[in-house]
Amino acid sequence: MLKALNPESGGVYVDATFGGGGYTCAILDVTSCTVVGLDRDPAALIRAQAFKTNYPDNFRFVQGCFSDIDTLLLPYAPVDGIVFDFGVSSYQLDEADRGFSFRFDGPLDMRMSQTGITAADVVNTYSAENIAQILWSYGEEPRSRKIAQAIVEARRIKPITTTLQLANIVRQIVKRTDSLDPATLTFQGLRIFVNNELIEIDKVLRKCLPLLRVGGKIVTVTFQGLEDRVVKDWYQSHRQPNATHPSLMVESVFKKPLSPSFEEVKNNPRARSGKLRAFRVCSTQRTDIP
Ligand SMILES: C[S@@+](CC[C@H](N)C(=O)[O-])C[C@H]1O[C@@H](n2cnc3c(N)ncnc32)[C@H](O)[C@@H]1O
């Protein structure tokens, strides 16, 4: 991420998926700049307090959804770079009470913002067709229909309120030969739906160009193909002048997306499927005419 962003002294950078602040810390530790952290999760706000103590002059935090970046970050614009590390944080995954993981028993919640509909609301009230559609579209789960049917049958006997209850229903339907838990794609699909994740990514990318200086960078790290596809589609429509921002466009910094190094995967096995892309904001105005 640092290689792509290349933060400079005096610059203003946005860590739009603050989480536990790993990216913020990495940026602030290499140069004397300002980082504005952003996260929708109220738990991230608590972690951000410690950063305010450690970096009193160089760190700010804004709580909210990054799809509102145009209003949330207006006071800090123009900025020199925005980094995104999409998906769920290890803090969210590892806390049973947040209901993101099939590894622990917890309430079937999955809400990053801790507001709105929960995964339990979806599995207990949506039709089998709608559940199947969610698992297929956002989890790319090949057995989506069978799983949705099993969910609807199970909830007739007893509401599905916990992560392990749901995981065990799925495990009876899906048998995998690889090391992935059979419930992985179902949980992914529900999480992406509950948090409106793909639409959030699409919206923020469409809104962030006017917040950046010309020459500023957008760095995206994605962990699965659906997220990466949204980034690629956005790039395709913004690599030339675009009706929304006719004077701005982006160019890709690297020829190909970067994958994590062996060392990075060793330190953080969850990084193994990561893909980093970096884009530079350019002006579409010709500067060669006197
Ligand atoms: C993969 S984690 C980021 C981890 C972070 N880079 C670190 O080093 O700790 C993604 C974070 O983005 C946040 N997030 C996801 N979607 C968001 C959205 N639409 N708006 C704001 N924050 C979001 C999540 O709450 C989560 O904390």
PDBQT file of the ligand as one rigid body, heavy atoms in Angstrom, charges set to zero:
ROOT
HETATM    1  C1  LIG A 301     -10.640  -4.748   5.912  1.00  0.00    +0.000 C 
HETATM    2  S1  LIG A 301     -11.091  -3.625   7.149  1.00  0.00    +0.000 S 
HETATM    3  C2  LIG A 301      -9.806  -2.440   7.126  1.00  0.00    +0.000 C 
HETATM    4  C3  LIG A 301      -8.655  -2.815   7.982  1.00  0.00    +0.000 C 
HETATM    5  C4  LIG A 301      -7.637  -1.699   8.112  1.00  0.00    +0.000 C 
HETATM    6  N1  LIG A 301      -6.932  -1.443   6.868  1.00  0.00    +0.000 N 
HETATM    7  C5  LIG A 301      -6.629  -2.005   9.198  1.00  0.00    +0.000 C 
HETATM    8  O1  LIG A 301      -5.425  -1.948   8.923  1.00  0.00    +0.000 OA
HETATM    9  O2  LIG A 301      -7.043  -2.288  10.325  1.00  0.00    +0.000 OA
HETATM   10  C6  LIG A 301     -12.407  -2.744   6.434  1.00  0.00    +0.000 C 
HETATM   11  C7  LIG A 301     -13.005  -1.670   7.319  1.00  0.00    +0.000 C 
HETATM   12  O3  LIG A 301     -13.805  -0.857   6.471  1.00  0.00    +0.000 OA
HETATM   13  C8  LIG A 301     -14.990  -0.538   7.118  1.00  0.00    +0.000 C 
HETATM   14  N2  LIG A 301     -15.994  -0.329   6.084  1.00  0.00    +0.000 N 
HETATM   15  C9  LIG A 301     -16.497  -1.250   5.237  1.00  0.00    +0.000 A 
HETATM   16  N3  LIG A 301     -17.411  -0.696   4.439  1.00  0.00    +0.000 NA
HETATM   17  C10 LIG A 301     -17.468   0.615   4.777  1.00  0.00    +0.000 A 
HETATM   18  C11 LIG A 301     -18.227   1.719   4.297  1.00  0.00    +0.000 A 
HETATM   19  N4  LIG A 301     -19.120   1.565   3.321  1.00  0.00    +0.000 N 
HETATM   20  N5  LIG A 301     -18.019   2.925   4.859  1.00  0.00    +0.000 NA
HETATM   21  C12 LIG A 301     -17.110   3.089   5.859  1.00  0.00    +0.000 A 
HETATM   22  N6  LIG A 301     -16.381   2.071   6.370  1.00  0.00    +0.000 NA
HETATM   23  C13 LIG A 301     -16.553   0.854   5.828  1.00  0.00    +0.000 A 
HETATM   24  C14 LIG A 301     -15.309  -1.730   7.988  1.00  0.00    +0.000 C 
HETATM   25  O4  LIG A 301     -16.130  -1.344   9.063  1.00  0.00    +0.000 OA
HETATM   26  C15 LIG A 301     -13.919  -2.176   8.410  1.00  0.00    +0.000 C 
HETATM   27  O5  LIG A 301     -13.575  -1.611   9.639  1.00  0.00    +0.000 OA
ENDROOT
TORSDOF 0
